[in-house]
Amino acid sequence: MSGVWVFKDGVVRLNPGTESDGRRKVLVHTPTNEVITSYADLERKLSCLGWERYYGDPDLLQFHKQSTVHLISLPKDFSRFKSMHMFGIVVQNRNVFEVRDM
């Protein structure tokens, strides 16, 4: 995972820098080497891993893994799906997804 750690307002966050360096990032399902191009594709892959849709917030697309406290929260509009969301998915699904430069 590349990027710069930023400390702001008492919180440390990873700033992957993907939007600022001009390179586009994509989320890849590693077992099939498939680039995720829509939320429908992502939902199919996540459901096979035990993730279920969670309808707690009408402004977000969310997935919850039963018997855990894990929650994936994404913007409703896929065009706003950024690298920070991709890295969140990768962290919660190691060896299944990765983020690559396009």
DSSP file (Angstrom, degrees, kcal/mol; ACC not computed):
  #  RESIDUE AA STRUCTURE BP1 BP2  ACC     N-H-->O    O-->H-N    N-H-->O    O-->H-N    TCO  KAPPA ALPHA  PHI   PSI    X-CA   Y-CA   Z-CA
    1    1 A M              0   0    0      0, 0.0     2,-0.3     0, 0.0     0, 0.0   0.000 360.0 360.0 360.0 122.0    0.0    0.0    0.0
    2    2 A S        +     0   0    0     14,-0.0     2,-0.3    12,-0.0    12,-0.0  -0.694 360.0  85.4-106.3 160.7    1.6    3.3   -1.1
    3    3 A G        -     0   0    0     -2,-0.3     2,-0.4    14,-0.1    14,-0.1  -0.917  69.3 -70.4 146.0-170.0    0.8    6.8    0.0
    4    4 A V  E     -A   15   0A   0     11,-2.4    11,-3.3    -2,-0.3     2,-0.5  -0.975  34.5-130.1-124.1 131.8    1.5    9.3    2.6
    5    5 A W  E     -A   14   0A   0     -2,-0.4     2,-0.4     9,-0.2     9,-0.2  -0.699  27.5-161.1 -80.6 129.8    0.4    9.2    6.2
    6    6 A V  E     -A   13   0A   0      7,-3.5     7,-2.7    -2,-0.5     2,-0.6  -0.945  10.1-155.3-117.9 131.1   -1.2   12.5    7.1
    7    7 A F  E     +A   12   0A   0     -2,-0.4     2,-0.4     5,-0.2     5,-0.2  -0.924  28.9 156.3-105.2 117.0   -1.7   13.8   10.7
    8    8 A K  E >   -A   11   0A   0      3,-2.7     3,-1.7    -2,-0.6    -2,-0.1  -0.987  63.2  -8.2-145.7 130.6   -4.6   16.3   10.9
    9    9 A D  T 3  S-     0   0    0     -2,-0.4     3,-0.1     1,-0.3    -1,-0.1   0.846 128.3 -53.3  54.0  39.2   -6.8   17.3   13.9
   10   10 A G  T 3  S+     0   0    0      1,-0.2     2,-0.4     0, 0.0    -1,-0.3   0.567 117.4 107.5  78.8   8.4   -5.4   14.5   16.1
   11   11 A V  E <   -A    8   0A   0     -3,-1.7    -3,-2.7     2,-0.0     2,-0.5  -0.966  57.7-147.4-124.1 135.7   -6.1   11.8   13.5
   12   12 A V  E     +A    7   0A   0     -2,-0.4     2,-0.3    -5,-0.2    -5,-0.2  -0.889  26.3 171.7-101.6 128.0   -3.6    9.9   11.4
   13   13 A R  E     -A    6   0A   0     -7,-2.7    -7,-3.5    -2,-0.5     2,-0.6  -0.957  34.9-115.9-134.6 152.5   -4.9    8.8    7.9
   14   14 A L  E     -A    5   0A   0     -2,-0.3    -9,-0.2    -9,-0.2     3,-0.1  -0.787  21.3-163.0 -87.0 123.6   -3.4    7.3    4.9
   15   15 A N  E     -A    4   0A   0    -11,-3.3   -11,-2.4    -2,-0.6    -2,-0.0  -0.874   1.8-165.2-104.2  97.2   -3.6    9.6    1.9
   16   16 A P        -     0   0    0      0, 0.0    -1,-0.1     0, 0.0   -11,-0.1   0.729  20.3-143.6 -60.5 -21.2   -3.0    7.2   -1.0
   17   17 A G     >  +     0   0    0    -13,-0.1     4,-1.7    -3,-0.1     6,-0.2   0.660  55.9 133.2  73.1  14.7   -2.3   10.2   -3.3
   18   18 A T  T  4 S+     0   0    0      1,-0.2     4,-0.4     2,-0.2     5,-0.3   0.896  71.4  43.6 -70.0 -39.7   -4.0    8.5   -6.3
   19   19 A E  T  4 S+     0   0    0      1,-0.2     3,-0.4     2,-0.2    -1,-0.2   0.829 115.1  49.7 -75.1 -29.1   -6.1   11.4   -7.4
   20   20 A S  T  4 S+     0   0    0      1,-0.2    -2,-0.2     2,-0.1    -1,-0.2   0.779 107.4  51.7 -82.1 -26.4   -3.3   14.0   -6.9
   21   21 A D  S  < S-     0   0    0     -4,-1.7    -1,-0.2     2,-0.2    -2,-0.2   0.447 108.0-119.7 -92.7   3.1   -0.6   12.1   -8.9
   22   22 A G  S    S+     0   0    0     -3,-0.4     2,-0.4    -4,-0.4    -3,-0.1   0.299  73.3 123.1  84.4 -10.9   -2.8   11.6  -11.9
   23   23 A R        -     0   0    0     -5,-0.3     2,-0.3    -6,-0.2    -1,-0.2  -0.719  57.0-135.5 -88.0 134.1   -2.7    7.8  -11.9
   24   24 A R        -     0   0    0     -2,-0.4    78,-3.5    -3,-0.1     2,-0.3  -0.683  15.7-147.1 -87.7 139.0   -6.1    6.1  -11.7
   25   25 A K  E     -B  101   0B   0     -2,-0.3     2,-0.3    76,-0.2    76,-0.2  -0.782  11.1-165.1-104.2 149.3   -6.5    3.2   -9.3
   26   26 A V  E     -B  100   0B   0     74,-2.5    74,-2.5    -2,-0.3     2,-0.5  -0.967  20.5-124.6-131.4 150.9   -8.7    0.2   -9.8
   27   27 A L  E     -B   99   0B   0      9,-0.4     9,-3.0    -2,-0.3     2,-0.4  -0.831  30.0-163.5 -93.6 129.0  -10.0   -2.5   -7.5
   28   28 A V  E     -BC  98  35B   0     70,-3.1    70,-1.9    -2,-0.5     2,-0.9  -0.952  21.5-138.5-120.5 131.6   -9.1   -6.0   -8.7
   29   29 A H  E >>> -BC  97  34B   0      5,-3.1     4,-1.6    -2,-0.4     5,-1.4  -0.790  24.4-157.0 -82.5 106.0  -10.6   -9.3   -7.5
   30   30 A T  T 345S+     0   0    0     66,-1.9    -1,-0.2    -2,-0.9    67,-0.1   0.814  81.6  59.8 -66.0 -36.0   -7.4  -11.3   -7.4
   31   31 A P  T 345S+     0   0    0      0, 0.0    -1,-0.2     0, 0.0    66,-0.1   0.865 124.6  22.8 -61.1 -31.6   -8.7  -14.9   -7.7
   32   32 A T  T <45S-     0   0    0     -3,-0.8    -2,-0.2     2,-0.1     3,-0.1   0.487  99.2-129.2-108.5  -6.5  -10.3  -14.0  -11.1
   33   33 A N  T  <5 +     0   0    0     -4,-1.6     2,-0.4     1,-0.2    -3,-0.2   0.799  56.0 154.8  59.2  30.5   -8.0  -11.0  -12.0
   34   34 A E  E   < -C   29   0B   0     -5,-1.4    -5,-3.1     1,-0.0     2,-0.4  -0.760  43.6-133.2 -94.8 130.1  -11.3   -9.1  -12.7
   35   35 A V  E     -C   28   0B   0     -2,-0.4     2,-0.6    -7,-0.2    -7,-0.2  -0.680  23.6-124.7 -79.0 131.3  -11.4   -5.3  -12.4
   36   36 A I        +     0   0    0     -9,-3.0    -9,-0.4    -2,-0.4     3,-0.1  -0.687  38.3 167.4 -79.6 116.5  -14.4   -4.2  -10.4
   37   37 A T        +     0   0    0     -2,-0.6     2,-0.3     1,-0.1    -1,-0.2   0.412  59.5  20.7-112.5  -1.5  -16.3   -1.8  -12.7
   38   38 A S  S  > S-     0   0    0      1,-0.1     4,-2.0    40,-0.0    -1,-0.1  -0.984  75.0-110.3-158.3 163.9  -19.6   -1.5  -10.9
   39   39 A Y  H  > S+     0   0    0     -2,-0.3     4,-3.1     2,-0.2     5,-0.2   0.814 117.0  60.7 -68.6 -28.9  -21.3   -1.9   -7.5
   40   40 A A  H  > S+     0   0    0      2,-0.2     4,-1.9     1,-0.2    -1,-0.2   0.928 106.6  46.0 -62.7 -43.6  -23.2   -4.9   -8.9
   41   41 A D  H  > S+     0   0    0      2,-0.2     4,-1.9     1,-0.2    -2,-0.2   0.935 114.6  47.9 -61.1 -46.3  -19.8   -6.6   -9.6
   42   42 A L  H  X S+     0   0    0     -4,-2.0     4,-2.8     1,-0.2     5,-0.2   0.911 109.5  52.3 -62.7 -43.5  -18.5   -5.7   -6.2
   43   43 A E  H  X S+     0   0    0     -4,-3.1     4,-2.5     1,-0.2    -1,-0.2   0.885 107.7  52.2 -62.9 -38.5  -21.7   -6.9   -4.4
   44   44 A R  H  X S+     0   0    0     -4,-1.9     4,-1.3    -5,-0.2    -1,-0.2   0.923 113.0  44.4 -61.9 -44.0  -21.5  -10.3   -6.2
   45   45 A K  H  X S+     0   0    0     -4,-1.9     4,-0.6     1,-0.2    -2,-0.2   0.914 115.2  47.4 -68.2 -42.5  -17.9  -10.8   -5.1
   46   46 A L  H ><>S+     0   0    0     -4,-2.8     5,-2.3     1,-0.2     3,-1.0   0.885 106.9  56.4 -67.5 -38.2  -18.5   -9.6   -1.5
   47   47 A S  H ><5S+     0   0    0     -4,-2.5     3,-1.4     1,-0.3    -1,-0.2   0.856 102.0  56.8 -64.2 -32.8  -21.6  -11.8   -1.1
   48   48 A C  H 3<5S+     0   0    0     -4,-1.3    -1,-0.3     1,-0.3    -2,-0.2   0.732 105.9  52.4 -66.6 -20.9  -19.5  -14.9   -2.0
   49   49 A L  T <<5S-     0   0    0     -3,-1.0    -1,-0.3    -4,-0.6    -2,-0.2   0.348 129.3 -95.3 -96.1   4.8  -17.3  -13.9    0.9
   50   50 A G  T < 5S+     0   0    0     -3,-1.4    16,-0.7     1,-0.3     2,-0.3   0.513  78.1 140.0  96.5   5.5  -20.2  -13.7    3.4
   51   51 A W  E   < -D   65   0C   0     -5,-2.3     2,-0.3    14,-0.2    -1,-0.3  -0.634  31.6-164.6 -83.3 141.2  -20.8   -9.9    3.2
   52   52 A E  E     -D   64   0C   0     12,-2.9    12,-3.1    -2,-0.3     2,-0.1  -0.914  28.5 -97.1-123.4 150.8  -24.5   -8.8    3.2
   53   53 A R  E     -D   63   0C   0     -2,-0.3     2,-0.4    10,-0.2    10,-0.3  -0.423  35.9-156.6 -64.3 140.5  -26.1   -5.6    2.3
   54   54 A Y  E     -D   62   0C   0      8,-2.6     8,-0.7    -2,-0.1     3,-0.3  -0.986   9.1-164.1-122.2 129.2  -26.8   -3.4    5.3
   55   55 A Y        +     0   0    0     -2,-0.4    -2,-0.0     1,-0.2     6,-0.0  -0.194  50.5 118.7-108.9  41.0  -29.5   -0.7    5.0
   56   56 A G  S    S+     0   0    0      1,-0.2    -1,-0.2     2,-0.0     0, 0.0   0.756  76.4  35.9 -78.1 -26.5  -28.6    1.4    8.0
   57   57 A D    >   -     0   0    0     -3,-0.3     3,-1.6     3,-0.2    -1,-0.2  -0.972  63.8-155.9-133.8 117.1  -27.8    4.7    6.1
   58   58 A P  T 3  S+     0   0    0      0, 0.0    -1,-0.1     0, 0.0    -2,-0.0   0.680  94.6  57.8 -67.2 -15.7  -29.8    5.7    3.0
   59   59 A D  T 3  S+     0   0    0     16,-0.0    17,-0.9    17,-0.0     2,-0.3   0.496 105.7  55.3 -91.1  -4.0  -26.9    7.9    1.8
   60   60 A L  E <  S- E   0  75C   0     -3,-1.6     2,-0.6    15,-0.2    -3,-0.2  -0.900  73.4-130.1-128.9 154.9  -24.4    5.1    1.7
   61   61 A L  E     - E   0  74C   0     13,-2.8    13,-2.6    -2,-0.3     2,-0.4  -0.938  42.4-176.4 -97.8 119.5  -24.0    1.6    0.2
   62   62 A Q  E     -DE  54  73C   0     -8,-0.7    -8,-2.6    -2,-0.6     2,-0.4  -0.912  20.6-164.8-127.7 148.8  -23.0   -0.6    3.1
   63   63 A F  E     -DE  53  72C   0      9,-2.2     9,-2.9    -2,-0.4     2,-0.4  -0.989   7.5-166.8-130.0 139.4  -22.0   -4.2    3.6
   64   64 A H  E     -DE  52  71C   0    -12,-3.1   -12,-2.9    -2,-0.4     2,-0.7  -0.965  16.3-140.2-127.2 141.2  -21.8   -6.1    6.8
   65   65 A K  E >   -D   51   0C   0      5,-1.2     3,-1.4    -2,-0.4     5,-0.3  -0.907  32.1-121.4-102.4 115.9  -20.3   -9.4    7.6
   66   66 A Q  T 3  S+     0   0    0    -16,-0.7     3,-0.1    -2,-0.7     4,-0.0  -0.185  94.2  23.3 -58.2 146.4  -22.5  -11.3   10.0
   67   67 A S  T 3  S+     0   0    0      1,-0.3     2,-0.3     2,-0.0    -1,-0.3   0.586 114.7  80.1  69.5  15.4  -20.9  -12.4   13.3
   68   68 A T  S <  S-     0   0    0     -3,-1.4    -1,-0.3     2,-0.2    -3,-0.0  -0.868  80.0-127.5-134.7 172.9  -18.4   -9.6   13.0
   69   69 A V        +     0   0    0     -2,-0.3     2,-0.1    -3,-0.1    -3,-0.1   0.326  68.1 125.9 -98.8   5.6  -18.3   -5.8   13.7
   70   70 A H        +     0   0    0     -5,-0.3    -5,-1.2    -4,-0.0     2,-0.4  -0.404  33.4 177.0 -72.5 138.7  -16.9   -5.1   10.2
   71   71 A L  E     -E   64   0C   0     -7,-0.2     2,-0.6    -2,-0.1    -7,-0.2  -0.990  18.8-154.7-142.8 130.8  -18.8   -2.7    8.0
   72   72 A I  E     -E   63   0C   0     -9,-2.9    -9,-2.2    -2,-0.4     2,-0.5  -0.939  15.2-168.9-105.0 123.5  -17.9   -1.4    4.5
   73   73 A S  E     +E   62   0C   0     -2,-0.6   -11,-0.2   -11,-0.2    15,-0.1  -0.963  10.1 172.4-117.7 125.8  -19.4    2.0    3.7
   74   74 A L  E     -E   61   0C   0    -13,-2.6   -13,-2.8    -2,-0.5     2,-0.1  -0.913  39.2 -96.0-129.8 153.5  -19.3    3.3    0.2
   75   75 A P  E     -E   60   0C   0      0, 0.0   -15,-0.2     0, 0.0     5,-0.1  -0.445  34.3-124.3 -66.1 145.1  -20.8    6.4   -1.6
   76   76 A K  S    S+     0   0    0    -17,-0.9     2,-0.6    -2,-0.1   -16,-0.1   0.850  96.7  70.9 -57.7 -36.6  -24.1    5.5   -3.3
   77   77 A D  S >  S-     0   0    0      1,-0.1     3,-2.0     3,-0.0     4,-0.1  -0.744  74.4-150.4 -89.7 119.8  -22.7    6.8   -6.7
   78   78 A F  G >  S+     0   0    0     -2,-0.6     3,-1.8     1,-0.3    -1,-0.1   0.772  94.3  68.0 -61.6 -26.0  -20.0    4.5   -8.2
   79   79 A S  G 3  S+     0   0    0      1,-0.3    -1,-0.3    -3,-0.0    -3,-0.0   0.697  98.1  53.0 -67.6 -16.2  -18.4    7.5   -9.8
   80   80 A R  G <  S+     0   0    0     -3,-2.0     2,-0.9    -5,-0.1    -1,-0.3   0.298  77.4 120.0 -98.1   7.5  -17.4    8.7   -6.3
   81   81 A F    <   -     0   0    0     -3,-1.8     2,-0.1    -4,-0.1    -7,-0.0  -0.654  47.5-178.5 -75.0 105.8  -15.8    5.3   -5.5
   82   82 A K    >>  -     0   0    0     -2,-0.9     4,-1.8     1,-0.0     3,-0.8  -0.453  42.8 -93.8-107.8 175.1  -12.2    6.4   -4.7
   83   83 A S  H 3> S+     0   0    0      1,-0.3     4,-2.9     2,-0.2     5,-0.2   0.823 120.1  62.1 -61.2 -32.7   -9.0    4.7   -3.8
   84   84 A M  H 3> S+     0   0    0      1,-0.2     4,-1.4     2,-0.2    -1,-0.3   0.873 106.2  46.8 -63.0 -34.2   -9.6    5.2    0.0
   85   85 A H  H <> S+     0   0    0     -3,-0.8     4,-1.7     2,-0.2    -1,-0.2   0.895 111.3  52.1 -70.2 -40.5  -12.8    3.1   -0.4
   86   86 A M  H  X S+     0   0    0     -4,-1.8     4,-2.3     1,-0.2    -2,-0.2   0.923 108.0  50.1 -60.9 -45.3  -10.8    0.5   -2.4
   87   87 A F  H  X S+     0   0    0     -4,-2.9     4,-2.5     1,-0.2    -1,-0.2   0.855 106.7  56.5 -63.9 -33.9   -8.1    0.2    0.3
   88   88 A G  H  X S+     0   0    0     -4,-1.4     4,-1.4    -5,-0.2    -1,-0.2   0.891 108.4  46.9 -62.5 -39.4  -10.8   -0.2    3.0
   89   89 A I  H  X S+     0   0    0     -4,-1.7     4,-0.8     2,-0.2    -2,-0.2   0.907 111.5  51.4 -67.2 -42.4  -12.2   -3.2    1.1
   90   90 A V  H >< S+     0   0    0     -4,-2.3     3,-0.8     1,-0.2     7,-0.2   0.917 107.2  52.7 -61.5 -44.6   -8.7   -4.6    0.6
   91   91 A V  H 3< S+     0   0    0     -4,-2.5     3,-0.5     1,-0.2    -1,-0.2   0.867 113.8  43.0 -61.0 -36.7   -7.9   -4.3    4.4
   92   92 A Q  H 3< S+     0   0    0     -4,-1.4    -1,-0.2     1,-0.2    -2,-0.2   0.540 122.2  39.2 -88.3  -6.2  -11.1   -6.2    5.3
   93   93 A N  S XX S-     0   0    0     -3,-0.8     3,-1.7    -4,-0.8     4,-1.3  -0.426  80.4-172.1-139.6  60.9  -10.6   -8.9    2.6
   94   94 A R  T 34 S+     0   0    0     -3,-0.5     4,-0.1     1,-0.3    -3,-0.1  -0.201  71.2  14.8 -58.6 145.7   -6.9   -9.7    2.4
   95   95 A N  T 34 S+     0   0    0      2,-0.3    -1,-0.3     1,-0.1     3,-0.1   0.526 118.0  72.2  66.8   8.6   -5.7  -11.9   -0.4
   96   96 A V  T <4 S+     0   0    0     -3,-1.7   -66,-1.9     1,-0.4     2,-0.3   0.665 100.7  25.8-118.2 -34.2   -9.0  -11.4   -2.3
   97   97 A F  E  <  +B   29   0B   0     -4,-1.3    -1,-0.4   -68,-0.3    -2,-0.3  -0.929  59.9 178.8-128.6 154.0   -8.8   -7.8   -3.5
   98   98 A E  E     -B   28   0B   0    -70,-1.9   -70,-3.1    -2,-0.3     2,-0.5  -0.982  26.5-123.1-148.0 158.8   -6.0   -5.5   -4.4
   99   99 A V  E     -B   27   0B   0     -2,-0.3     2,-0.3   -72,-0.2   -72,-0.2  -0.888  33.2-177.8-103.7 130.3   -5.7   -2.0   -5.7
  100  100 A R  E     -B   26   0B   0    -74,-2.5   -74,-2.5    -2,-0.5     2,-0.3  -0.906  30.9-107.4-126.9 154.8   -3.7   -1.5   -8.8
  101  101 A D  E      B   25   0B   0     -2,-0.3   -76,-0.2   -76,-0.2   -78,-0.0  -0.597 360.0 360.0 -74.0 140.0   -2.6    1.5  -11.0
  102  102 A M              0   0    0    -78,-3.5   -77,-0.1    -2,-0.3    -1,-0.1   0.434 360.0 360.0 -88.9 360.0   -4.5    1.7  -14.2
